[in-house]
Amino acid sequence: MKIPVRLQIAALLLVIVAGFYWKLTLTRQYDWMWSPDMAEQVLPWYEVQAQQWHNHAFPLWDPYVWAGQPLLGQAQPGAAYPPNWLLFWLPLRNGRIRMGFLQWYFVMIHLMAAAFCYLLCRDLGLSRNASLVGGLAFALAGYVGTTDWPQMVNGAVWIPLVFLFLLRSVSGKRPVANAALSGMFLGISWLSGHHQVPMFLTLASAGTWLYFIFRSGRLNWRVARAGAVAAVFLILCGAFQVLPATEYGHLAKRWAGTPDPLTWNQVVPYDVQEHYDLRAYSLFGIVFPNVHANFDPFVGVVAVVLAGLAVAARWRASRVPLLFSLALGGLIYAMGHNAVFQGFLYAVIPTLDKARTPSAATCIFSFGTAVLAAYGAEHWLKGGPSPWTRRITLVALGFGILTMLLSQYLLFTNKLNFPLDDRVIVTAFVALLLAALLYGLESGHLSRRQAGALLVLLLLFELGNVSGYMFAHRSDANQEHWLAHTLGNEDIGSYLHNQPGFQRAEVANNAFAPNWGAAHGVEMWGGSSASVTTNLLGLEFSQPQVRELFGVAYTIATGPQAYANQQVFEGQSGMKVFKQPEAFPRAWAVHRLVRVPDIAAGNQLILNHLPDMKNEAFMLSEPPAIAPCNASDNVTLAAHNGGHVLIQATLSCPGMVVLSDTFYPGWRARVDGKPTPIYEVNGAMRGVPAPAGTHTVTMDYRPATAYTGAGLTFAGIAGALLLFRVKRL
């Protein structure tokens, strides 16, 4: 039985990508999720979601940091991104994601990028060999190949499919259906987590639509209608992430590189953009490894030479000028303050300032360069003898010789101590090999099949010196210590997890990130994150009285702390657990509500009258009527599972049950099954009125933005696929 060609190509791509990342797939010696952000932020986010999926609940709320934060609202956890769900559904080991699954998750991201770009190149009429070059150059180089943050890379892998169906639509091939699919894939990019790449991709897509709408010098209504269809499906398909993130953005503050966190209505200052742009010297990093500021623009000599050949020899090809414009536009935007155009767009396009890192626009540059490289490979392999091929061969040869000579000069003048990253010598070597390869086919010494295979191998050889080069070896304690912090101290985690009352813990002196709790089922005070709800940040959260009020009963430290000095446990690592016996329970009842004019006055109540808070709560709005009394109550937090809370309360007289979790829209309360409003008390906590007697109080997180967004996204994806089935559209 003959295997279909598509399956053969899919298998080939899998073998190449998995083999390229052999450190992850063929050994158990390396990790990719080892840096501070990934080990202490991304991995805990993933652990929370995997745990909730396995508890048969969709992960909407993270209870482990900052008194609870919405997962969809924060966006970066990627809770709305369907490919992530496949990772979270896989079997856990001891309640955690298996490291082997994480390694293959990384490989699958890059396999998707390679496959999608391969499909685009094939759709443009390029050969399988040339399309393979384009797919691998996109997946293993540039933004996708050199960026480790999955929430950022996941948004970029959809770039080829957005343009595949966009270009089909503007070519008149089923314009409505293909426009819908282009908008759908752009919307899926918005589901991936981080907003920067989707913003740049939306900008590039909109610019391309406008170009084709006005290309003839007058408005093309057919293309304009198709562009409107794409916009509608972008809005629909991205709604599951965009709506909750927009709601959260208006209720939170974000650390964006400024001294203080910013609210939604505060513009990210341009000096932050300057700090995170590409920098002029990074242009050398397009071909030289590790020469860059912020995101890495490296695509390598092979891709650049082939892209140059495409621009020179295939300029009249219908899509080469467009791809060149996209690549150049992405690069110029990435340069930030060195390109006046980026500042102009920052100033005139609403919310574009929130994409604070212009260098991330290299995602568009590397995409355009990869597809241009495929065009160049096509011209070289099938175009026959060409003066441009000979000229490009001489350029590669001259570049390789010059770089090799300069490297040799630096080596010998520094007494055989190379002062730079010695991979520059690999760049020179690759340029010389590429020149020999180009000449080999032109002179007839190589067949096209041989030349194509050698070209792919040379591309992989060059990219293997950059992509995956910085994976951490598990024996390197300096690199692995962030991951060790997150996964370590299991005995402490087990001890705290088994203590009654769901009381919170903290880590003293930044010994490790509080996000550690997510991997161990321990709710923590504080957390490493990009943003936090404004109401919580309004409290004096570092003061001991506030920590006591929020039920921070344990401190993890090497020795006694001023806040907690009663040792209750010591772990094998030498870290100890100290208890603060005065910490409030996580839930209690109050029988007196006072209104304060602002949060500053509320902070003074907490700092100066903390004992009174056991029977009193303050509100910034008009409190509901509750008759004061001093009777004793019995309130127990019985269950606290992500987006579900169960409290058993026995009140001697009517009062308000207070839960020291973040007040946030979307929480729904019931008292004995009857819907009851939730009030914002003590600045950031939840309060539920309850009558005298014994009651069951439940709180469930059911955010309207998430449910509405999910419905719109499902409708958008289903609608786009349905339109694609209608042959006449």
N, C-alpha and C positions, 0 to 999 in steps of 0.2 A: 504494500500500500504506500503510495507516494505521499509524503508529508507536504501540505500546502506551503507555498513559498513564504507566506506571512508568518506562519508558525516557525519556519526555519529562521527567518530574520529575528523574530522575537526571542528564540532560543539563543541565537548568536549574540544579540545585545545583552541578554542575561549573563551569558558566559563571560563576555568581555567586561561588563561592569563589575560583576562579582569577582572576576579574576583581578581586575584593576585594584579593587579594594581587598586584596588578599589578606592584609593585616587583620581585617575584621572578620572575613568569611572563612579563612583557612587556618587561623591560629586563634588562641585564646590569650594573646599577649598584649593586645592594644585596646584602647578605648577612644571613642571620638567625643563622648559627652563628659569631658573632664574639666573644662574651663570653669571659672567661677559662675558665670551667668547660667551655663547649661547644667552644671552639677547642683547648684544651689537655688535655681529658679525653675528652669524648664523641667528637669527630672521630677522635682516635687509636684509640679502641676500635672505631669503625666501620671504620677503615682495616685494622686487624688482621683483623677478621672477613671483610671483603671479600676480602682477599688469600688467606685460607685457603679460603674458598668457591671461589675461582677456581683454587686448587691441589687442588680436589676433596677437601677435608677439612672435616669439620664443626668450626667454631672452638670449641675447649674450653679452650685454654691460650694465654695472652698471654706470649710470651717477652721482650717488650721493656722491661718495667719490673720493678724490685724482684726481680731474679733469677728472674722468672717468677711469674705469678699465675693462678689459675683464672678464666676468663671467666664461666662459669655461677655459680661461687661468689660472685663479687663482685656479681652480679645486675644492677647498673646498666648494664653493657654491652648488655643486652637480647639476649643470644645465643639465648635460648629463644623469642623472640617471632617467630612466622612472618611477619607483615608486614615485619619488618626484613629477612628473607631475600630478599624480592623486590628490595629496594634493593641488597643485596650481590651478587645474581646479575647485575645489570646490567653491561654492558661497562665496563671500567676504561679510564682514560686515563693512560698512563705508570705503570701499576701503582696508580693511586689512583682513588677515587670521583670522578666528574665533579661539579663544583659545580652544574651544571644539574639533575642527578638529585637532589641534596640539596634544591634549591629545590622541586622537584615532590614530593619526599617530605614536606616540610613542608605543602604544599598538600593532599596526600592524607590526612594525619592529620586535618586540619580538615574535609575533605570527608567522611570516615568519621563524624566526630562529628555533622556536620549531618545526614547520611543516617540515622544510627541514631536520633537524637532525632526526626527527621521521622517515621520508622516508628512510634515509640512514640506520638507525638501522633495519628497516623492510627488506630492501634490503639485509642486512647481515644475514638475517634469524632469527632475534630475534622476540620474541613474542610482541604483542601489548602493554602489560603492561611494559615490559622491555624497549621497544622503547619509550614509554611515559616518563619513567624516564630519558632516554638519551636526549630526545628532551627538556624537561623542565630544566634539568641540564645545557644544553648548552645555552638556551635562557634566563634563569633567574639567572644564576650564572656566575662567571668568567668574561671574557672580555665583552661579550655581556650584561650580567646582571648588571654590575657595571659601564659601560661607558655611559655617557649621550650624548656626541657629536654625533649627527646623522650621520655626514659625515664620522665618523670613524666606527660606529657600522654597518652602511649600507654595508660596504665592508666585514664585518665579517660574516654576515648572510648567505653568499653564500658558505662558507667553506664546509658544508656537501654535497652540490650538486656537487662541484668540485671533491670531493673524491668519491662520490657515482658512478659517471660515469667513473672516472679514474679506480676504482677497478673493475668495470664491464669490462672495456676495457682490462686490463691486465689479466683478467680471461678468455679471449677469447670469451666473449659474444659480438658479433657484434663490434669488436675492433675499426673499423674506426668511426662508428656512435657515439659510446659512448665516444671515444676520442674527437670527435668534440664537443659534448655537454659539456664535462669537460672543454675544452678550452673556450667554449662560456660562461659558468658560471664564469670562472676565469676572462674573459674579462669584464663581467657585473660588477664584483667586482671592476674593475678598473674605471668603470663609476661612482662609488658611491660618489666620492669626494676626500677624503684624500688618499694619496698614501702609507701610512705606512703599513696598513693591507694587501692591495694587493701585496706589495713587499714581505712581510713575507709569504703570501699564495703562491705566485709564487715560492719563494725559497723552501717552503715545498713540493709543487707539483713537482717541478723539481727534488728535491732529491728523491721523491717517484718513479718517472719515471725512474731515473737512477738506483735505487735499483732493480727494476724489469727488466730493460734492461740487467743488469750485474749479476743478482742473481745466475744464473747457473755457473758463472765463465767465461763465454764467451758471446759475444754480441748476444742478442736475436733480430734478425732483425724484427720479427713481432711486438714486443713491441716497438722497436725503430721507426718503421714507424708510429705506433699509436701515440707515443709521439710527432713526428714531426707534425702530423695532429692536435694534441691538441695545439701545439705552434702556428701553422698558425691561428687557430681560436681564440686563445688568442689575437694575434696581430690585427686581423680583428675586433673583437668585442670590444676591448678596445680603438680602434682608435679615436672614437668620443671625448674621453676625453684626451687621451695621446698626440695626435698630437697638439691640441691647448695649452696644458700645457707645452709641450716641447718647442714650439715656445715662449711662455710667459717666461718660465724659462731662456731662453737665453737673454731676453730683460728686465729682472726684477732683483731686489735684494730681498732677503728673510731674515727676522729676524729668526735666528735659535738658539738663545741662546748665540751668540757671541756679543761682544761690538758693532760691526758694522754689518750691513746687508751683506749677502754674495751673490756673483754672481753665475751663474750656474757653472762656471769652478772652483770655490773655494770649496775645500773639507770641509765638516762640521767637525771641529776638534774633536778628540776623547774625549777631556775633556767634550765636550757637551754630547756625548754619555754616559760618566760616570755619568754625572749629572742626566740624565733621565733614568738610568737603574733601575732594580728592587730593588737593595740593598739586602744584605744577610738576614737581619732580616725580610724581606718581606716573606721569606719562611714560617714563622709562620702564615702569613696572608692567607695561603692556607686554613686553617681551622678556624683561629680566625678572627673575623670581625675587620676591620679598623686598621690592622697592615700591613702597606705597604708604600712604596715610589712610587710615580707616579702611573701607572696603577695597579689596584687591582687584585691580583691573586686568590681571594677567590672563592673556589668551595664548601667548606663545608665538614663537617665530613661525611655526608651520602654519597656523591659522592666519596670522597677519600676512604672510607672503601669499598664501592662496587667496585671501580676500583682496589683496592688492592686484593680483592677477585678474580676478573677476572684475574689479572696477576698471582696470585698464583695457581688458580684452572683451568683456561682455557688457559694456555700459549700455548698449542698445537693447539688451535683454529687458523685458518689460518690468521686472521686479528689482533689478540690481540698483537703479538710482534710489528707489524707495528704501531698500535695505541699507544702503550707504547712508541715506539721510537719517534713518532711525539710529544707526550705530553712532554717527557723528553727533546727532542731537543728544543721545544718552550720555556720551562722553563729555560734551560741552556742559550739559546740566550738572554732571558729577563734579566738574571743576569748580563749581560754586562761585566764590568771590573773584576767581580769576576769569570768569566769563560773565560779562554784564547781563547777558540774557537770562541767566538763572535768577539773578536778583530781581529783574523785571517781572518774571513769572511769579516769584515769591510775593511780590508786592501787589499784583493785580488779580491773582486767582485765589478765591476764598478757600480757606482751610489748608492750602498747600504748605503753609508754614509748619503744619503739624508733622509733615515729613521732614524731620529736623536734620536728616543725614543725606545731603545731596549726593555723596559718593555712592549711595545705594543705587543711583540711576545707572551704574555700570551694568545692571541687569539688562537694560535695553541695549547698551553698547555690545555686551558679550553675545546677546542673541543675534543682533544684526551681523556681527563679525562672523559668527559660526555659520550662518546661512550663506553669507558671502563666500566663506571658505569652501562650502559645498559647491557653489557656482565655479570657483576657481579650480577645484579638483575636477569638476566635470569638463571644463575647457581643456585642462591639461591632459586628461585621460582620453578624451574623445575628439578634441578639436584638431588633431594633427599638428604638424610643424607650425609654429607661430612665432613671429618676431617678439611678441610680448612675453612669451614663455622664455625665450632666450634672454631677454632683458631682465626679467625677474630672476632668472637663474644667476645672472651676473651680480644682481643686487644681493641675493642671498649669499653668494660666494664672497663678495667684498665685505659684507657685514660680518660674516663668520671669521674671515682672516683678520679684520681690524679688531674685533672683540678678542680674538685669541691672542693677538700681539699685545694689546693693552693689558690683558690679564697676565701674560707672561712678564711684561715690564713691571707690573705691580708686585708680582711674586718675587722676582729677583731683587728689586730695589728694597724690599722689606725682608730680605734675608730668609726667603722661603716661608715667610709668615704672611699668608694672604689676608689683606686688611678688610676685605669685603666678604659677602656671602659667596662661597666658591661655586655656587650653582651657576654663576655667570659664565663659567667655563663650559658648563653643560649647554648653555644657550649657544655659545660659539660653535661647539661640536655639532649640535643639532642643525645649525644653519649650514655648516659645511656638508653634512650628510644630506640635507634637503637639496642643496645645489647639485650634489652628485646624483641624487635620485631624479631630479628634474632633467638633468642632462642625459641620464641613462635611458629614459623613455624617448627623448627627442632624438637621440643618436641611434636608436634601434637596438640597444643592448638589453633592454627589458621589454617584456610584453606588457600590454595594458593590465592584464590580470596580476602579473607580478608587481608592477608598479603600484597598483591600487592597494594590494596587500601590504607592501612595504610602507606606503604612505600612512596607512592606519597604524602600523606598528611604530613608526617614527613619531606620530602624533601621541600615541600612548606613552612612549618612552619620555617625551618631553614633559607631558602633563603629570607623569608619575613623580616628577621632581618637585611638584608643587601641591597638587590635590592629594590630600591624605598624608602629606609629608609630616604634618605636625600632630599626628595621632600620638597619644600618650602611651608609653610602655608601662605596663602595670608594676614594673619594678622601680620606676622613677617616682619616688615619694614626693619630690617637689612638684611634679605635675599632677599626681593623683590625689593630693591631700584634700582638695575640695570635694572630690567624689567620695573619698574616705570619710569626710566629715558628714556628708549627707547619709551615707549608708551605715556608718559606724555607730558605736555606742548602742548596740541593739539591746543590751541588758538594761540600760537606763530607760530606753524606750519602752521595753516590756514592763518595767516597774511602774513607770508613770501611767502607761495605758491602763493598767489594772487598778489604779487608785480610784476610789469612789468619787462621784460628783462631777466628773468632767472638768476639774479645775485646771487652769492654764499653767504653763511653765514658761520660763524665759532662759536665755543663755547670757551669762555674765561676760563682760569684757570682749564681746564679739569673738568668743572662742570658735564658734562656727555659726552659720546662718540659722535663724529660727525656723526657716523652711524645712529644716531637718525633721520637724514634727510630722510632716505629711507622709514621710516614708515609714513612720513608726506609730501612726495613729494617736499622736499627742497634739492637743491644741495649744498653740503657742501665742505669746504676746509679742507683737512686732512681726517683722518679716522682710525678706528681700524681694521687692517688687518695684515696678515702674510707676505705680500710682496707688493711691489709697483714697477712700471716700472722705469728702471734706468734713463731714460731721465728726469723724473720729480724729482727724488731724487738728480740729479745733480744741480738743482737750489737751491738758498738760500731761500727755501720755507717758512721759518719762518720770513723772513724780511718783513717789511710793504710794501716796494716797490713791491716785488714779489706778495704779496697778492692783492695789488691794481691792478697790471697788469692782474691778473687772475680773476678780477671782484668780489673780496670778499667785498661786499658792506655792510654787516650786521654782527654785533657781538652780541651774546647772552650772557648776563652777569647780575650780580646783581647790578653793578654800572658802571659809565663811564670808558672807557678804553683809553689808550694812542692812540690806533689805531683808535677807533671810540668812539665819546662822544656825538653825537647828538641823544638823545632818541626819538624814533618814536613809540614805543609800549611797553606796560607792560602787562604781562600775569597774570592770577589768582594765579600762583605759586609764584609770586614775581620776577621771572626772567624778564629781560627787553631786548628790542632790541635797539641797538645803530647803527646809520648809519655812513658810511664813504663816504661822497659825492664825493670824488675824485677817487673812484674806477672806473676802466675802464668798459665800456660795455662788454658784453660777446663776441660780434663780432664787428669788425671795419675794415677799409681799410687802407693800408699803400701804399706809393708810392716811398719808398726807401728801398732797401735791402742791407745790408752790411755783409760781411763775416768776422767771427772772428776765431782765431786759435783754441780756445778751449772753453769749457763751463765756465771756470773761467773768461775769457775775456767777455763772454756774461753776466755773473752775474754783472760784473762791469758796463756794459752799463745800466742794469736795475737799479742798486743801485744809480748810479751817474747821469744818464741822462734819468730818467723816463719820463719827459714831451716829450722828443723826440720820445718815443716809440709810440706816437699817430699817427705818420706818418712814422715810421721807424721800421724795424724788422731785426733781425740778424739771420744768418744761419751758420752752421758749414761746410756745403758743398757749392759748387759753386752756387750762386743764379741765377734764371732765369732773363733774361733781362727785366727790367722795367724802363721806362723813368721817372725820378723824376719830381714831380709837387706838388704844394701846394693847389690844389683846394679842396673844401669841398665836403664831401660825406655823404650819408645817408644809413646806414647799420643797419638792424634790425634782431635780432634772433627771428623768428616768431614761430618756433616749435622746441621742443627738447624732443623727446620721445624715450628714450633708445637708440636703434641703428639707429635712424633716426633724421636728423637735417635739418631744412629749414631756409634759410637766404634770406631776401629780400635786395638787394643792388643796390643803384644808385650811380655810380661813374662818376665824371666829366672828368676823364682821366683814362687810363689803370692803374691798380694797383693789389694788392693782398688782398683778403679778409681773415682776420685772425680770427680764432675761438679759444678761450682760453680753449680748451679741449685737452686732452692728444693725442699726435700723436702716432699712433700705426698701424702696418700693418693690412690690411683688410678693412680699410675705403675706400669707393669709392665716388668720387665727380662728380657732373654734374653741368654745368653752362647752364641754359636754355635747359636742357635735353642732352647736349653734354658732353661725358666723358672728364674729366679734371684731371690732376695729383694733388695730395696733397703733399705739401712740409712741412718738419719739420722746423718750425720757432720759434724763441725765446726760443730755447732749448728743448721745449716739446709741442709746440702748432701746430695747423694745419693751413696751408696757401693754399689758392686756387687762382690762377691767374684769373683775370676777365677783360674784355675790358671795355671801357667807355660805359656808358648807364645804363639802368635799367635792372637788371637780377635777376633770381631766382637761388640761389645756394643750392644744396642739397648734403648731405653727408649720406651715408648708410653704416652700418657695415656689410660687407659680407666676412668674413674671409675664405680664401681658406682652411686653416687647418680644420676649423669646418665643412665646406661642404664636403671636401674630407673624413674627419673622419666619418661623418654621413653616407656617402655612403658605406664606408668600414664596419662600424658596422652593418648597415642594411643588407648588403650582407652576413656578417658573421653569423648573427642570422638566416637569411633565409636559408643560406646554411646548417647550423648545423641541423635545423629542417627538411630540405629536406632530408639530409642524414639519419636522424632518421626514416624517412618514408620509406626509401629503406631497405627492410627487410634483404637483403643478405649482407649488409655491417656492 
